Amino acid sequence: MSKNFELMQEALRVPQRETLRSPESTKGVFVGPETGRNNHRGSSDFDAVAQQECFKLVQRVFLGQPENLFRIIVFAGIDRGNGCSRICVEAARVLAANTVGSVCLVDANFRTPSLPRFLGVPDDRGLGDSLAGESSIRSFAKQLKPSNLWLLTGGTLVPESPTLLNSGRFKLRLQELRKEFDYVLIDAPALNLYADAIALGRIADGVVVVLQADSTRRETARKGLESLRDAHIEVLGAVLNRRTFPIPDFVYRRL
């Protein structure tokens, strides 16, 4: 049994709906975390495969559920470098392209924030500033394209910023985000390094985990999933990033 097959056994089956639309701004153009420049990669691993996984994920978690069932979702990689931030951005773009509701991306990865680089926007005011300020949470968010897509960057960070994710102030800000936006997608640090995703998952509606083909170890993946379930956090789905082969239907039926 291959490692990729074993990893997919840790994931949830995600049905695909062919009518989902791909946002025009993302076709063949992705921003790399290392350089911050656009990478034109044609039908590369992320373009063709991970984007397809994002379509499936959006259909299952958001569009395929009763209205308002899952509105605040945390995205967390098992390991650092699994491509979680890029998956979170792509899922938000797909969701914004397929709903009239407002979608807000939140960079809660105070350890290694990267969403501003992916989207080419400054990280001047954001979540960190909102925890110290009194203005409405929407005033800290940046409107993107399409117009129903927003980004709340990490903003000004201090050494104690990660501890604020457990604070009452953060919980109040998350409640405010729930009122201001129809959907909130939160990018969190890796599960096997920090407890941040656990803290976020406890006050969100669930977590989506991201694994990397031929990199994430099965035991590491199982440990991360068990930590979420031990905390009574619902695991809503999983994305296997950078796989380069199709997953047949009979495999999905076994997940």
Beta strands, then each sheet from edge to edge (+ up, - down):
strand 1: 29-31
strand 2: 38-40
strand 3: 72-77
strand 4: 103-107
strand 5: 142-143
strand 6: 149-152
strand 7: 183-188
strand 8: 206-212
strand 9: 235-241
sheet 1: 1+ 2-
sheet 2: 5+ 6- 4- 7- 3- 8- 9-
end
